[in-house]
Amino acid sequence: MAEEKDIKGITVKKADDFSEWYSQVVQKAELADLRYNLKGFVCYMPWAVISIKKMYEKYEKLLEKNGHLPLIMPSLIPESNFHMESSHVEGFAPQVFWVTEAGNEKFEERLALRPTSETALYKMYSLWIRSYKDLPFKRYQSCQVWRYEGKATRPFFRAREFHWIEAHNVFATEEEARKQVLQDMEMTYQMLEQEFSIPIIFFERPQWDKFAGAVSTYAADALTESGKVIQLPSTHLLGTNFSKPFNVKFIDKDASEKYGFITCYGPAISRIYGAMVAILGDDKGIVLPFDLAPVQIVIVPILFKGSKEKVLEKCEEAEAMLKGMYSVQLDARDDMSAGEKFSKWELKGVPFRIEIGPKDVETNVAVVVNRFTKEKKAVDMKQLGRYIDEAARNYTRHLKEKKLFDFNSLIQKCETLEEAKKAIENKKIVCCGFCSLGMDAVKCAEVIETDLGAFVRGRKVTEEKNHFSSCIVCGKKAKDTVYIARSY
Amino acid sequence: MAEEKDIKGITVKKADDFSEWYSQVVQKAELADLRYNLKGFVCYMPWAVISIKKMYEKYEKLLEKNGHLPLIMPSLIPESNFHMESSHVEGFAPQVFWVTEAGNEKFEERLALRPTSETALYKMYSLWIRSYKDLPFKRYQSCQVWRYEGKATRPFFRAREFHWIEAHNVFATEEEARKQVLQDMEMTYQMLEQEFSIPIIFFERPQWDKFAGAVSTYAADALTESGKVIQLPSTHLLGTNFSKPFNVKFIDKDASEKYGFITCYGPAISRIYGAMVAILGDDKGIVLPFDLAPVQIVIVPILFKGSKEKVLEKCEEAEAMLKGMYSVQLDARDDMSAGEKFSKWELKGVPFRIEIGPKDVETNVAVVVNRFTKEKKAVDMKQLGRYIDEAARNYTRHLKEKKLFDFNSLIQKCETLEEAKKAIENKKIVCCGFCSLGMDAVKCAEVIETDLGAFVRGRKVTEEKNHFSSCIVCGKKAKDTVYIARSY
C-alpha cells in the first residue's frame, strides 16, 4: 500500500507516551485513516477490517449458540419512538444525529440515526411477542450506531460512528432476565479474555452511570498496565422500564397478561479492537491473537546476488507447505530490504516470520521468529509444518498467560482520600467504602472526579459483601465497596 | 415465533397474482415485517437474515479471492464532496437523505447518508494512491445505503435502506479497467447463477439509463418466467470521470503523473435475496439453494398415543446422525399437527423433511421428502446419512437445471411496434433495432415506455453485431440491437 515506504517504526515507547504510541501505531500499521473530512469519522483500513470481521464472526457464532437469532433493523428511528421512554430520550438526546430532509422534501418528524436500537426494536417486539411460548425471545443485530460525542474522539476507542452487536432479549420473569445478564458476562469473558486476550473485570455501575432507562448496568472494564481502565461491553437489566411504555406484553400460562422483562447487551466490536491494539501492542507495533491476524505467517527471503533463485524456490516450498492451513504471505518484493520487511510485519503484528537465506538453503533450514515472545528458532524444513502447527496452537495461549494478569495485583485498599490520591498517582485501582451506588452518593462521586481525576467504576460483580465501615469521601456509613480508577 | 399459528399457507397462485403471492410469502414465511413505523423501511427477520449473511459470506470470499480487500467507510458524506462531480450529484440529489443537526447543534454543511460511496472513497483514494506500484487498487465494503425512492417500495426488491457490497477499483489503464468490468460480470454469473440459481443476462445500458457519472453501465437483468425482468448487480466503467475531480492520480513507471481509471461494482445482497425468493418460490412458499437454507433438514415425528416415545427416540437418532454435517431441526412441539408442520416448513423452504411414524420405527425407515422436486422416498435408517449426503449434493444442481433457462426461449425478434406490443403482452422479451444507445435515442425510448409499458434494457454484452437495419420506433438507421422488457 501507498504508505509503506514511509513506515519507519514507532518512535516513542508505549510506556512513556501511550497516546502518541497509539496514534503512531494506528497510522503506521495502517489500521485507520483519520484524514476523512468529517470530524469524529474515520476510515477503517483493510488490516483492521479483516480482524474486525473475524471478531464479529466469533461473537455472532457464540450468540447464536446461546439461542440468539440475527435480524436487521432500519437505522432510522422516528423521533416519536424516542419519546416513549423518558429517561432514555433524556440520556441520548444530546448525542443524536437527526435526518430532517430528503431530496427536496423537509420531514414533518425528525428521524434519528440510531444511537442504539431499543426504541426501534421494542415497538416491533410488542407485535412479535404474544404468549409465554414466544419466550425467551432473543435477537441480535450486527450494525453501526452513531453518537454525537462531545469528548475527543480516538480511532476505534471513541468515534461518532462505531460498529457493534446489540442483543435484545425478553423473558417471562425477572429471574430469567438476571440469568441472561450473567450469561452476557460469561460470553464477554469467553470472547474478550479467551479469544482476544484482553483482561477484564465486571462492575455493577453506580446509578448515576447506568444506561439511560436501565434498572442496572453491568460493564466490563479492561485493565491496562498503566492502571487506567477502558470501558468495554456492558449488559443492562431493563426490567419492565421499556416493556411498559412500548407495550411488550405476553399472555402467561395462567391466561393473564404480563409485561416482559428485558435485557440488552452491546459489545462494540470496533472499540474492542482498539482495546486489543492498546493492550497487546508493544514498542515494535501491534500484537494480535493468532486467529485474528490477517496474515499469520510471513516468509521473507534473504536475497543476495547469485543465490536469489535458490532462496526464492525454498521460500515457495515453505509457502506451499503452509498455505493450506494458514494465511501465509511470501514477501518477495525487491524494493525493500529484508530488515525493512522485518520491521514492517512486526509493526503489523504478524505472529510468525520465516526467514530463509542462502546458508539456510544449504542446510535445509528455515528460521522462525515469534512476534510476541521474540523467540527465534532454526527449524529443519522437514519439520517446519509440525513446528508451526505447535507454535500456532501455543501463540494465543502465551499471549493470554502474559496479558491476563491478576486483577488483585492492581488493587490498593484505601481508607482516606489522601491514600486514594496517592494510589491513583501510583497507577493503582482504589478499593474503598462508599455511601452507596445510589443517587444519594452523586456528590461524593463528584469529589472523586475533581480531587482524584478518577471515576467510581462501581461494585465488583463477584464481590460478596461490603468490606468497609465508612465512605471514603463523606465518612458516613458505607453501604458499598467500590473501585475507583482513571479511565480512557 | 409469534406468527406461526396464523400461517395458513399461501392463498393465491404465483402465476395468477405475483404481487399478492410475493407479499404473502414475505409475511407468512416470516422474511420481513412491514409494520415498522417509517415508510419504505422494513425489519428483516431472522429467517431471511440467516440466508443473507451466508450470501454475504460467499460474495466476500469471492471478491477477496479476486484481490479485493475489505474496508469500512463512514456512512455520512459532507455535501461538498457530492458537488465535486456534477452529473453524479445531479443524478443522486433527489434521492439523498440529509443529516442537518445533532444534539442541539445545527450543522453549517449538510451531511448525506451515503446513497453510494464514490464521493467519500475517491477523496481518500487520492491520498492512498501515489504510484503505479499501488495499482491495481481494489477495495470493497459491505454496508447499507439509503435512497429516498419515490417509486413504491417492496421488501427486499426496493427499499429506502438496502444492504449491498460496493467494490471500487483503480487501474493504470482503461484496458485493465475494462477487464475488471468483465471480471465483475463473471463474478455475478458465478454467484447469482451457480450459487443462488437466479438466471441472469448482462446488458450494456443505454446512456440515458447509466449510473450517474459513469462512462458505461453494465447491469444484470434477472429473468422471470413472466417475462418481466429485475435489475440486479451492475458494474460501471467510470473511466477518469471521477479521478479528475477527485484527483486520483499516480506516478507511472515513466515518472509522469496520470489519472487512474476507475470501476465500481454494486451487488445489492438484500435485493438479490428478494429476486431469489421471487424466482425460485412456488405455490407452497419459498425455495432456497441448499447452502443458504437456515434449516436444511427438518425432522417431523408422526405422533400417536402409545408410540410417542419410540418415535421421538428414532427422530433423535436421525438428528444425531445428521447434525454434525447439516443444520437440522427436530420439530417435536405438540401444539401443531404433523400436517401443519409440513406446510410450515414447506412455506419456509427447508430443503428436506424427514418424517418418522410408528410404522417407520418398526421397519427402521425414515421418509425423506424433497421440498423442490417433491420426491418422497422411504430410506433405511442405516442408509439415511449416505442418502442425505447425495440428495444434498444434488439439490441445488436440480434447482439450477430447472430454473436457469435459456434466455433465447423468451426472446421474440420484432420489426414493428405493433409486433413488439403483442410480444410484450405475451410475456416475451423483444429484440429489435434501435437508433442507438446514445442520448439521441431518448425520444424513441420514451415511445417504448408509453406505448409498450416496457423499457429498453440495452445491448446484450455478448451480442457481436447489430442484426437490424432500422429503428423499431422512428425507422431511421439502427445502430444497435437492443432488448426491451417489462420490469419489476
Interface residues (C-beta under 8 A of the other chain):
Chain A: M1 A2 E3 D33 R35 Y36 N37 L38 F41 V42 C43 Y44 M45 P46 V49 I50 I52 K53 L69 P70 L71 I72 M73 P74 S75 L76 I77 P78 N81 A93 P94 Q95 V96 F97 W98 V99 T100 E101 A102 G103 N104 E105 L111 L113 A120 K123 M124 L127 W128 I129 R130 S131 K133 D134 R139 Q144 W146 Y148 E161 H163 D335
Chain B: M1 A2 E3 D33 R35 Y36 N37 L38 F41 V42 C43 Y44 M45 P46 V49 I50 I52 K53 L69 P70 L71 I72 M73 P74 S75 L76 I77 P78 N81 A93 P94 Q95 V96 F97 W98 V99 T100 E101 A102 G103 N104 E105 L111 L113 A120 K123 M124 L127 W128 I129 R130 S131 K133 D134 R139 Q144 W146 Y148 E161 H163 D335
